[in-house]
Amino acid sequence: MSHWFEDHVLANGVRLHYYRTGDATKPPLLLLHGFTDAGLCWTAVAKELEADYDVVILDARGHGLSGAAANGFTTELLVSDVATVIQALQLQPVSLLGHSMGAHTAAHITRRYPALVRSVLLEDPPWRGFDAEPLSDEEESGLEQWATNMRELQKQPLAERIEDAADFNPYWLPDDVHTWAEAQGQFQVEVFSQGLHQVSREWKAIVPALPRPGLLITGDPVRGAIVTPEVARQALETWSAGRLVNIAGAGHSIRRDRHQDFVTAVRQFLEKNNEEK
C-alpha cells in the first residue's frame, strides 16, 4: 500500500480520515468497516481490487485515524458522514462495500441517497430476526461488558494483540491480523456511550426501499455470523434487485475467514453490475 495516499474530509464537525488507491479513472468503490475496526482492515481486499477500481477506504468517526464522535454516534450521523465523503471526493455514483456496521450504514445511504450509489454490497450486516425495539437489560449489560473488554484489550502491547489474533484466527491473512490488532488500539471506547444502540435496528424497513443492485454476503451463524438463512430469505423476498451469496465456514468476518471466496464473490458481482450499466 506504499503508493496509496491519505487525507481527510470534514463532515459534521469531525475530521474523517481516508486512504485512496489513486486512479480516479477507474470505477469508484468505497469500503466501510465494522464497529471497532478501521479502514485499513480492508487492506487485503483493497489490494485485490485496486487494479480495477478506484478504492477509497474510510475510517468512521471514533475509529482509526478519524476524529472523535463527541457530537454523537448514530445512524443519521454515520450516513451523513459517508454521504459528505462521497460528494467531497466526487465519487458518485459509487459502489459501496460495507461490513457489519458499515454494511448497515451502506444500506441506509442507498435508501436515502440513491443518486450517490451505483450498487451496494453488504457483508453480514447486523440484521437480526426481530423488529426495532429498545435494547433489553441483557443487551445493555452486554455493551457495557464489551466496552470493559475493549479497555482491557487496549492495555495490551500491539505485538501481544497480533499474536493473540493470529492464534485465535488461524485462517486470517497476515494483513488481516495486523490491521485488526492496530484498529483495536485506535478505537475510541467513548463511542459506546454515544448512541450505539441506534445503529442496527431497522433492516425490515430498509430493505424493501433499496433501489440499487445489491449483494448480501452471509456466513455461518454457528461460527458467529449474524444473518441467519431465514433473515436472508426474508430480506431477498423484499429486495427485488438484491442477490445472495452464502460463504460456508465463515463467521461474522467473512472476508477474513474465507478471503478468496469473498473476493471472488465481490469481483463477480461488481463486474456483472458494471457490464449491465
RONUMAR-899557 format. One record per residue: residue in one letter; x negated, y, z negated of N, C-alpha, C in turn. Coordinates in steps of 0.1 Angstrom, whole numbers, padded with zeros to 4 digits, always signed. Atoms other than C-alpha are relative to their C-alpha. Layout:
BEGIN
AXYZXYZXYZ ...
This chain:
BEGIN
M-0008-0012+0000+0000+0000+0000-0009+0013+0000 S+0008-0012+0000-0030+0023+0003+0004+0011+0009 H-0004-0010-0010-0015+0041+0033+0013+0006-0003 W-0012-0006+0004+0018+0047+0016-0002+0014-0007 F+0001-0013+0007+0024+0083+0004+0011+0001-0010 E-0010-0002+0011+0044+0095-0026+0002+0015-0002 D-0004-0014+0002+0062+0127-0035+0013-0001-0009 H-0012+0000+0008+0094+0137-0054+0010+0009+0007 V-0011-0008-0003+0128+0152-0048+0007+0004-0013 L-0008-0005+0011+0146+0174-0073+0015-0002+0002 A-0014+0003-0001+0181+0161-0080+0006+0001-0013 N-0008-0002+0012+0205+0172-0107-0010+0003-0012 G+0009-0004+0011+0176+0187-0127-0011-0010-0003 V+0010+0010+0002+0154+0156-0125-0009-0002+0012 R+0009+0003-0011+0123+0150-0105+0000-0015+0003 L-0001+0015-0004+0128+0117-0086-0012-0003+0008 H+0013+0004-0006+0096+0101-0076+0003-0011+0011 Y-0002+0010-0010+0094+0080-0044-0013-0003+0007 Y+0011+0004-0010+0070+0061-0021+0006-0001+0013 R-0005+0002-0013+0073+0060+0016-0011-0006+0009 T+0010+0007-0008+0056+0037+0041-0005+0008+0012 G+0007-0011-0008+0052+0066+0065+0004+0002+0015 D-0003-0002-0014+0067+0061+0100+0015+0004+0002 A-0014-0005-0001+0098+0082+0104+0007-0003+0013 T-0006+0004-0013+0103+0070+0140+0008-0013-0001 K-0006+0013+0002+0115+0036+0126+0013+0002-0007 P-0013-0001+0007+0150+0029+0112-0003+0001-0015 P+0003-0002+0014+0151+0041+0076+0007-0010-0009 L-0004+0010+0010+0155+0017+0047-0003+0005-0014 L+0002-0005+0014+0160+0029+0011+0002-0011-0010 L+0000+0010+0010+0152+0005-0017+0003+0005-0014 L-0005-0005+0013+0170+0009-0051-0002-0012-0010 H+0004+0011+0010+0156-0011-0081+0011-0002-0011 G-0009+0003+0011+0174-0026-0111-0004+0007-0013 F+0002-0006+0013+0176-0015-0147-0013-0005-0006 T+0014+0002+0006+0141-0013-0164-0011-0003+0010 D+0010+0001-0011+0124-0019-0131-0005+0014+0004 A+0004-0012-0007+0107+0007-0109-0001-0002+0015 G+0000+0001-0014+0104+0015-0073-0010-0011+0005 L+0011+0009-0004+0071-0004-0069+0003-0015-0002 C-0004+0014+0001+0089-0036-0080+0005-0006+0013 W-0003+0004-0014+0099-0037-0043-0013-0002+0009 T+0013+0000-0008+0062-0038-0032-0001-0012+0009 A+0002+0012-0009+0062-0074-0019+0010+0000+0011 V-0010+0000-0011+0094-0069+0001-0003+0011+0010 A+0003-0011-0008+0083-0035+0014-0012-0003+0010 K+0011+0004-0008+0051-0050+0027+0004-0008+0012 E-0005+0009-0011+0071-0075+0047+0008+0008+0011 L-0009-0007-0008+0094-0049+0062-0006+0013+0006 E+0005-0013-0004+0072-0018+0067-0004+0001+0015 A+0004-0001-0014+0061-0028+0102+0012+0004+0009 D-0012-0003-0009+0097-0024+0115+0009+0011-0006 Y-0009-0010+0006+0113+0001+0091-0008+0011-0007 D+0005-0011+0008+0106+0035+0075+0005-0003-0014 V-0005+0005+0013+0108+0021+0040-0003+0011-0011 V+0000-0010+0011+0115+0046+0011+0003-0008-0013 I-0002+0008+0013+0112+0032-0025+0001+0011-0011 L-0003-0010+0010+0128+0053-0052-0001-0005-0014 D-0001+0002+0014+0122+0055-0089+0013+0006-0005 A-0012-0006+0006+0156+0060-0106-0004+0009-0012 R+0002-0008+0012+0159+0086-0133-0003-0008-0012 G+0004+0008+0012+0143+0074-0165-0008-0012+0002 H+0008+0012-0004+0123+0048-0146-0012+0004+0008 G+0012-0003-0008+0089+0046-0130-0006+0013-0004 L+0006-0013+0001+0074+0080-0124+0010+0011+0001 S-0010-0010-0001+0107+0098-0122+0002+0007-0014 G-0002-0008+0012+0118+0124-0148+0010-0007-0009 A-0009+0005+0010+0138+0117-0179+0015+0002+0003 A-0015-0001-0002+0176+0111-0179+0006+0008-0011 A-0005-0008+0012+0181+0138-0206+0015+0005+0002 N-0013-0005-0002+0213+0150-0189+0010-0011+0003 G-0009+0011-0001+0228+0116-0187-0005-0011+0009 F+0003+0012-0008+0227+0081-0171+0013-0007+0004 T-0013+0005-0004+0260+0075-0154+0000-0004+0014 T-0001+0004-0015+0271+0060-0121+0001+0013+0008 E-0002-0012-0008+0281+0095-0110-0014+0007+0003 L+0013-0007-0002+0246+0109-0116-0009-0009+0009 L+0009+0008-0008+0228+0079-0101+0004+0001+0015 V-0004-0001-0013+0249+0081-0070-0004+0014+0006 S+0004-0014-0005+0244+0119-0067-0015+0001+0002 D+0014+0000-0002+0207+0114-0072-0004-0005+0014 V+0004+0007-0012+0204+0090-0043+0005+0007+0012 A-0005-0008-0011+0226+0110-0020-0008+0012+0003 T+0009-0011-0002+0204+0140-0026-0013-0004+0006 V+0013+0005-0006+0173+0120-0018+0002-0003+0015 I-0003+0003-0015+0189+0107+0015+0000+0012+0008 Q-0002-0012-0008+0198+0142+0026-0013+0008+0000 A+0012-0008+0001+0165+0158+0014-0011-0006+0010 L+0010+0007-0008+0144+0132+0033+0005-0002+0014 Q-0006+0001-0013+0168+0133+0063+0000-0015+0005 L+0000+0014-0003+0173+0095+0062+0013-0005+0007 Q-0013+0005-0004+0209+0094+0072+0001-0002+0016 P-0006+0010+0008+0223+0071+0084-0011-0010-0004 V+0010+0009+0005+0202+0048+0062+0006-0014-0004 S-0004+0013+0006+0203+0011+0053-0004+0000-0014 L+0002+0001+0015+0205+0006+0015-0002-0014-0004 L+0002+0013+0006+0190-0024-0002-0002+0002-0015 G+0001-0002+0014+0196-0025-0039+0001-0013-0008 H+0000+0011+0009+0191-0049-0068+0007+0004-0013 S-0006-0001+0013+0214-0052-0098+0006+0015-0001 M-0004-0014+0001+0219-0015-0110-0001+0007+0014 G+0002-0006-0013+0205-0004-0076+0010-0004+0010 A-0010+0005-0009+0230-0026-0058+0013+0007-0003 H-0013-0006+0004+0259-0012-0078+0000+0015+0005 T+0001-0013-0005+0247+0023-0070+0001+0001+0015 A-0001+0000-0015+0243+0015-0033+0014-0002+0005 A-0014+0002-0003+0279+0002-0032+0008+0013-0002 H-0007-0012+0002+0292+0034-0047-0004+0011+0010 I+0004-0010-0010+0272+0056-0023+0007-0003+0013 T-0006+0004-0013+0285+0036+0007+0015+0004+0000 R-0014-0004+0000+0321+0042-0005+0002+0015+0000 R-0002-0015+0002+0317+0079-0014-0006+0008+0011 Y+0007-0008-0010+0293+0090+0013-0003-0009+0013 P+0002+0009-0011+0299+0067+0043-0009+0006+0012 A+0008-0006-0011+0283+0092+0068-0015-0001-0003 L+0014+0001+0003+0250+0087+0050-0006-0014+0002 V+0004+0014+0001+0249+0049+0052+0003-0007+0013 R-0001+0008-0011+0243+0026+0081+0005-0014-0003 S-0003+0013+0005+0245-0007+0062-0004-0001-0014 V+0003+0001+0014+0243-0019+0026-0002-0015-0003 L+0003+0014+0004+0226-0050+0012-0001+0000-0015 L-0002+0000+0015+0233-0060-0024-0006-0013-0006 E+0007+0012+0007+0210-0083-0044+0006-0001-0014 D-0006+0003+0013+0230-0098-0073+0005+0012-0007 P-0006-0011+0008+0250-0067-0083+0006-0004-0012 P-0006+0004+0013+0264-0066-0118+0015-0001+0001 W-0014+0002-0003+0298-0078-0106+0004-0012-0008 R-0005+0011+0008+0315-0099-0132+0015-0002+0001 G-0014+0004-0003+0348-0116-0133+0010+0005-0010 F-0010-0007+0008+0367-0091-0154+0002+0014+0005 D-0003-0014-0004+0383-0058-0149-0007+0010-0008 A+0006-0010+0008+0370-0025-0161+0006+0001-0014 E-0005-0001+0013+0373-0022-0198-0012+0005-0009 P+0011-0004+0008+0353-0007-0227-0009-0012-0004 L+0009+0010+0005+0323-0026-0240+0005-0006-0013 S-0003+0007+0012+0330-0052-0266-0010+0003-0011 D+0010-0002+0010+0313-0050-0300-0012-0009+0002 E+0010+0009-0003+0293-0080-0289-0010+0005+0011 E+0008-0006-0011+0281-0063-0257-0007+0012-0005 E+0007-0011+0005+0273-0031-0276-0012-0005-0009 S+0011+0006+0008+0252-0052-0300-0011-0005+0009 G+0010+0006-0009+0235-0069-0271-0009+0011+0006 L+0007-0011-0006+0225-0035-0256-0010+0005-0011 E+0009-0005+0011+0210-0024-0290-0011-0010-0001 Q+0011+0010+0001+0190-0057-0292-0009+0001+0012 W+0009-0001-0012+0178-0052-0256-0009+0012-0002 A+0008-0012+0002+0166-0017-0265-0011-0003-0010 T+0010+0004+0009+0148-0031-0295-0011-0009+0006 N+0010+0009-0006+0132-0058-0275-0009+0008+0010 M+0008-0008-0009+0121-0033-0249-0011+0008-0008 R+0010-0008+0008+0104-0011-0276-0012-0009-0004 E+0010+0009+0004+0085-0042-0288-0009-0004+0012 L+0008+0004-0012+0075-0052-0252-0009+0011+0004 Q+0009-0011-0004+0061-0017-0246-0012+0001-0010 K+0011+0000+0009+0038-0022-0276-0011-0009+0005 Q+0010+0010-0005+0020-0050-0257-0009+0007+0010 P+0009-0005-0011-0010-0042-0236+0005-0005+0013 L-0004+0004-0013-0004-0043-0199-0004-0014+0004 A+0005+0013-0003-0026-0073-0195+0008-0011-0006 E-0008+0010+0007-0006-0092-0220+0014-0002+0006 R-0013+0001-0007+0027-0083-0203-0001-0008+0013 I+0003+0007-0013+0012-0095-0170-0001-0015-0002 E+0002+0014+0003+0001-0128-0185+0013-0007-0004 D-0012+0006+0004+0034-0135-0201+0010-0001+0011 A-0009+0000-0011+0054-0126-0170-0004-0011+0010 A+0005+0010-0009+0032-0149-0149+0003-0014-0005 D-0003+0013+0007+0036-0178-0174+0015-0003+0001 F-0014+0002+0001+0074-0173-0176+0006-0001+0014 N-0006+0000-0014+0079-0169-0138-0010-0005+0009 P+0011+0006-0008+0056-0193-0120+0002+0001+0015 Y-0002-0002-0015+0072-0187-0086-0001+0014+0005 W+0001-0014-0004+0068-0150-0086-0014+0003+0007 L+0012-0004-0006+0042-0135-0063-0008+0010-0010 P+0007-0009+0009+0013-0116-0080+0005+0015+0000 D-0006-0013-0001+0027-0083-0067+0012+0002-0009 D-0012-0001+0008+0060-0090-0084-0003-0001-0015 V+0004+0001+0014+0043-0100-0117-0006+0014-0005 H+0007-0012+0005+0021-0069-0119+0010+0012+0000 T-0008-0011+0000+0047-0044-0108+0011+0000-0010 W-0010+0002+0011+0073-0058-0132-0006+0004-0013 A+0006-0004+0013+0049-0055-0161-0003+0014-0001 E+0003-0014+0000+0039-0020-0152+0013+0008-0002 A-0013-0007+0001+0076-0009-0148+0005-0001-0014 Q-0006+0001+0014+0085-0022-0183-0007+0010-0009 G+0007-0010+0008+0058+0001-0198+0004+0014+0004 Q-0004-0013-0004+0071+0031-0178+0014+0004-0004 F-0015-0002+0003+0108+0027-0186+0002+0008-0013 Q-0003-0008+0011+0122+0053-0209+0011-0005-0008 V-0010+0007+0007+0140+0035-0236+0012+0008-0004 E-0011-0009+0004+0161+0066-0244+0012-0002+0009 V-0011+0001-0010+0182+0057-0213+0011-0009-0006 F-0010+0008+0007+0200+0031-0235+0011+0008-0006 S-0010-0008+0007+0218+0059-0252+0006+0011+0009 Q-0005-0011-0009+0227+0079-0221+0012-0005+0009 G-0012+0004-0007+0257+0060-0208-0001-0012+0009 L+0003+0012-0008+0245+0026-0195+0013-0007+0003 H-0013+0008-0002+0280+0011-0200+0008+0004+0012 Q-0008-0004-0012+0293+0031-0171-0005-0005+0013 V+0006+0004-0012+0271+0015-0146+0006-0012+0007 S-0004+0013-0006+0287-0019-0140+0014-0005-0002 R-0013+0004+0004+0324-0020-0144+0011+0001+0011 E-0011-0003-0008+0343-0012-0112+0000-0007+0014 W+0002+0006-0013+0335-0037-0084+0013-0003+0007 K-0013+0003-0007+0371-0047-0077+0006+0012+0007 A-0005-0012-0007+0379-0011-0068-0009+0004+0011 I+0010-0005-0010+0347-0005-0049+0001-0008+0013 V+0002+0009-0011+0346-0035-0026+0010+0002+0012 P-0009-0002-0011+0378-0030-0006-0002+0013+0008 A+0002-0014-0006+0367+0006+0001-0013+0001+0007 L+0013-0001-0007+0333-0003+0016+0002+0000+0015 P-0003-0001-0014+0334+0009+0052-0011-0004+0009 R+0012+0002-0008+0300-0002+0064-0004-0015-0001 P+0005+0014+0000+0285-0036+0073-0009-0003-0012 G+0008+0003+0012+0270-0053+0043-0003-0015-0002 L+0004+0013+0004+0253-0083+0029-0001-0002-0015 L+0001+0003+0015+0259-0097-0006-0009-0013-0001 I+0009+0010+0002+0230-0118-0017+0001-0005-0014 T-0003+0006+0014+0237-0142-0046-0010-0011-0003 G+0008+0010+0004+0217-0166-0066+0008-0011-0007 D-0006+0011+0007+0224-0194-0090+0003+0004-0015 P-0003-0004+0013+0243-0185-0122-0006-0008-0011 V+0006+0008+0011+0228-0214-0142-0014+0005-0002 R+0014-0005+0002+0194-0197-0136+0000+0015-0003 G-0001-0014+0005+0207-0162-0147+0006+0009+0010 A-0007-0009-0009+0223-0148-0116+0013+0004-0005 I-0013-0005+0005+0253-0126-0123+0012-0003+0008 V-0012+0002-0009+0276-0130-0093+0002-0015+0001 T-0004+0014-0001+0294-0163-0095+0006-0003+0014 P-0007+0003-0012+0308-0182-0065+0014+0006+0001 E-0014-0005+0000+0343-0171-0075+0000+0015+0002 V+0000-0015-0002+0334-0134-0077-0004+0003+0014 A+0004-0003-0014+0316-0136-0044+0011-0003+0010 R-0011+0003-0009+0346-0153-0028+0010+0012-0001 Q-0009-0011+0001+0369-0125-0042-0005+0012+0007 A+0005-0012-0006+0346-0098-0030+0001-0001+0015 L+0000+0001-0014+0343-0111+0005+0014-0001+0006 E-0014+0000-0005+0380-0116+0008+0005+0015+0003 T-0004-0014-0001+0384-0078+0005-0010+0009+0007 W+0011-0008-0007+0352-0066+0022-0001-0005+0015 S-0001+0006-0014+0360-0071+0059-0013+0001+0008 A+0013-0001-0008+0325-0060+0071-0011-0007-0008 G+0010+0006+0008+0307-0080+0044-0003-0014+0004 R+0005+0014-0002+0287-0112+0047-0006-0005-0013 L+0006+0006+0012+0274-0136+0020-0011-0009+0004 V+0011+0010+0000+0241-0153+0016-0003-0004-0014 N+0004+0005+0013+0235-0176-0013-0013-0007+0001 I+0014+0006+0000+0199-0185-0021-0001-0009-0012 A+0001+0010+0011+0197-0217-0041-0013+0001-0008 G+0011+0001+0008+0174-0219-0070-0005+0013-0005 A+0004-0014+0004+0172-0181-0076+0008+0004-0011 G-0008-0006+0011+0182-0163-0107+0004+0014+0003 H-0004-0014-0003+0190-0126-0111-0010+0007+0009 S+0010-0006-0009+0158-0115-0095-0003-0009+0012 I+0000+0009-0012+0165-0133-0062-0013+0001+0008 R+0011-0002-0009+0137-0117-0042-0013-0005-0006 R+0012+0004+0006+0111-0126-0068+0000-0016-0001 D-0001+0015+0002+0123-0162-0074-0001-0008+0013 R+0000+0007-0013+0127-0171-0037-0004+0011+0010 H+0004-0011-0008+0107-0144-0019+0003-0002+0015 Q-0001+0002-0014+0106-0158+0016+0014-0001+0005 D-0014+0002-0004+0142-0169+0017+0007+0014-0001 F-0006-0013+0001+0152-0134+0005-0004+0009+0012 V+0005-0008-0011+0131-0116+0031+0006-0004+0013 T-0006+0005-0013+0144-0138+0059+0014+0004+0001 A-0014-0004+0000+0180-0131+0049+0002+0015+0003 V-0001-0014-0002+0174-0094+0048-0004+0004+0014 R+0005-0004-0013+0154-0092+0080+0011-0004+0011 Q-0009+0005-0010+0180-0113+0099+0013+0010+0000 F-0012-0008+0001+0209-0091+0087-0003+0014+0006 L+0003-0013-0005+0191-0058+0095-0002+0000+0015 E+0003+0001-0014+0180-0070+0129+0014-0001+0008 K-0013+0002-0006+0216-0081+0138+0008+0013+0000 N-0008-0012+0001+0231-0049+0125-0005+0011+0009 N+0006-0009-0009+0206-0028+0144+0004-0002+0015 E-0004+0004-0014+0214-0047+0176+0014+0004+0004 E-0014-0002-0002+0251-0041+0172+0003+0015+0001 K-0002-0014+0000+0247-0003+0169-0002+0006+0014 
